[in-house]
Amino acid sequence: MQVKLRKNETVEHLIKRFSRKVKNAKLMDEILEKRYHKKPSEKKREKHFEKMRLIEKNKRKEQQEEERRR
């Protein structure tokens, strides 16, 4: 991944753009994920808990919206 220096751009701004690009591409997440080996059962378990977390989050959102309507 590369970022080219624009006309009249400071180095600090260039670094910020590069950091944003890396974050948006989720490269660091992927690197940290591949850093250690995970058993398939661990991956499955994490996926399950992530799904449950999202379901709970959506339920809370729906409840809040319903309370606002009242």
C-alpha positions as CSV (number, residue, x, y, z in Angstrom):
1,M,0.0,0.0,0.0
2,Q,1.4,3.4,-0.9
3,V,0.4,7.0,-0.6
4,K,2.0,9.7,-2.8
5,L,2.8,13.2,-1.5
6,R,0.4,15.8,-2.8
7,K,1.3,19.3,-3.8
8,N,1.7,21.5,-0.6
9,E,0.9,18.6,1.7
10,T,2.7,18.2,5.0
11,V,4.3,15.0,6.1
12,E,1.9,14.7,9.1
13,H,-1.1,14.8,6.8
14,L,0.5,12.2,4.5
15,I,1.0,9.9,7.5
16,K,-2.6,10.5,8.6
17,R,-3.9,9.6,5.1
18,F,-1.7,6.4,5.1
19,S,-3.0,5.4,8.5
20,R,-6.6,5.9,7.4
21,K,-6.0,3.8,4.3
22,V,-4.5,1.0,6.3
23,K,-7.4,1.1,8.8
24,N,-10.0,1.1,6.1
25,A,-8.4,-1.8,4.3
26,K,-8.4,-3.7,7.7
27,L,-4.8,-4.8,7.1
28,M,-3.9,-4.6,10.8
29,D,-6.9,-6.6,11.8
30,E,-5.8,-9.3,9.3
31,I,-2.2,-9.2,10.5
32,L,-3.1,-9.6,14.1
33,E,-5.6,-12.3,13.3
34,K,-3.0,-14.4,11.4
35,R,-0.3,-13.8,14.1
36,Y,-1.3,-16.9,16.0
37,H,-2.9,-20.1,14.9
38,K,-6.5,-20.7,16.0
39,K,-8.1,-24.0,16.1
40,P,-11.2,-24.3,13.9
41,S,-13.4,-24.8,17.0
42,E,-12.1,-21.5,18.4
43,K,-12.9,-19.6,15.2
44,K,-16.4,-21.1,15.2
45,R,-16.9,-20.2,18.9
46,E,-15.8,-16.6,18.3
47,K,-18.1,-16.3,15.2
48,H,-21.0,-17.6,17.3
49,F,-20.4,-15.1,20.1
50,E,-20.0,-12.3,17.7
51,K,-23.3,-13.2,16.1
52,M,-25.0,-13.3,19.5
53,R,-23.5,-9.9,20.4
54,L,-24.9,-8.4,17.2
55,I,-28.4,-9.9,17.9
56,E,-28.4,-8.4,21.4
57,K,-27.2,-5.0,20.1
58,N,-30.1,-5.0,17.5
59,K,-32.6,-5.9,20.2
60,R,-31.5,-3.0,22.4
61,K,-31.7,-0.7,19.4
62,E,-35.2,-1.8,18.6
63,Q,-36.3,-1.4,22.3
64,Q,-34.9,2.1,22.4
65,E,-36.7,3.1,19.1
66,E,-39.9,1.6,20.5
67,E,-39.5,3.7,23.7
68,R,-38.9,6.8,21.7
69,R,-42.1,6.3,19.8
70,R,-44.1,6.2,23.0
